[in-house]
């Protein structure tokens, strides 16, 4: 059986560097959106609501005053939320599409098709803007959980990968029974460690789903964050690779012991 190294220490460092980069970029985007919604909410506070009037008795000059508030809201939204650096690349949608997505179909419709920015619409918009901020704050907490999980996995798996560099098929075949048996036992211990790391990682993913209230059909945080990776779950995948390597070494020693 080949003793080709499946996971090198350099591979591990590179992987975790890329994962941390993904988290940093996403966190910056979420902070930008949070601050944008805070600014938008502050500006909407300063927009005076108008009183609805009968459509059939509305002079042209009054109609202009009625739509002025809606136009102001649109301007403020476009200059805050739709002006974050990543907006076009991440969303690339229109004002109408964006407000419906963020504020819901009812508020979105009134903002885009309504004729009056009255006090009820203003309060509903302020409430939804606050909810948008809460959602971003929740996502930031979830990203912090992911960052902690990535750090924990790195700290725990790196020593295992480093230790595996000392195992080789060629050398083990030349050792006496006691050395081979000791290696066989040690590999079983390392396998247990890797499986525990994988279990803890899965628990962290489940915790993220609960914390951020992600629906069953929605992508979880790793799937969302690491779209650029070949594997949906790059950390779990590397743990599987490490475990396969351990099992290969373990089987080699077990076979050698059976022949002694």
Helices and strands as residue ranges (DSSP letters): H 9-45, G 55-57, H 60-79, G 81-83, H 87-90, H 95-103, H 105-113, H 119-164, H 169-172, H 177-211, H 221-225, H 234-259
